[in-house]
Amino acid sequence: MRCLVATLLIGLTSSSLGAQKAYNPNRPRLPAGADTNSAQSYYAWGLNQLNRNPDQAAAAFHWATRIDPSMAGPLYAKRVALLVSNGPWLERYFENRNVRKGKEARAIDTLQYEALIRNPLLNQQLNRIILEKYFEQVTGLMATQIRWDQADPAQIAWVAHSDGDYARAIDLYAKAIKAKPKDYDFRVSRALAFVQLSRYDSAAAELQLVLDELRKRDARDLIYAYDSKALYEYSLGMVYVRAGNIEKAREALGRALTEDLAFYMAHAALGDVAYAQKDTATALQELELAVQLRGDDAALRWRYGAVLLESRRFADAEVHLAKAVELAPFFAVARYALARTLDGAGKKTEAVAEYSAFIGRASRELDEQVAHARNRVNALKAGSEP
């Protein structure tokens, strides 16, 4: 049972990053009228396809992340789609540790880690689909025939959580914890349910208990990859950010880096916190450290480049925004920031090219930026100053 919970919730760490690069499905055809420049459109269409056509759903989620690599939801959903697309393999995945250690499983589980470092408080409501497919394979029953009311409290809690009944899920997780007090994954789930109800103090308390338990185990047990204290400290820090407790957020994010100096997203989060507090110098310092640790993250390059742009450090901003565009050619907001950078630096020809590229890739949600880009293209062609 614990293996199922832990595998659903966390997945693997960054040891297998990059394993998904070989997966490159064709871009799905969206319904007529859909915004094909919108990551959200592909994400929503993928969710609609998930139960009946998980292969197409996975392709849609893949393209959502290509269009906006900063999104956590499509990465998590893509893992779900790839897991449930093959029932017999899913059964082996949960029941055979060697299967989970294999190249295919590690590539899939990397997606969970990548989702969680983007948003550790992600509401993982699709776990029910994995659970249903697994039980269908094991029992031979259809999901509609499964009597969840007769399952153990943890499984019923997952179902309630997936259905958005967070208060009931919290009560059921408490029963699961009482039955198995050292199975801390239930506390992680309970913390995420508390987050959905904006009960941040309770969420923080659950995560702190998880960290306390992990530190007790360090001296006596083998700690698996998904038992990352750095990830839990990072999650705790983001709970405090949500709660508006900036000092405790900084402390937790600092502890995440103490646990793992290479945990680059803690630096990025500290940068975001500093920027929100108008401390641009610290924000730039933390984002630079994050980029040094993980230079192939397009969304991170964009975040750093955007702060450099707002600081009018055009030459430095250009380096990082150009890299973001190179890594993610469909990432429209990165192109817009690069165009503004080139515009500010007086590179008119290059700015026109990037504004035009942005216009061709921008979703309808970016209409205001598109209008500005068109105005700047016309002005630059007419010889206007930045």
Summary of the structure (lengths in Angstrom):
residues: 386
radius of gyration: 22.1
end to end distance: 60.6
largest distance: 73.0
contacts: 1288
relative contact order: 0.08
helix: 73%
strand: 0%
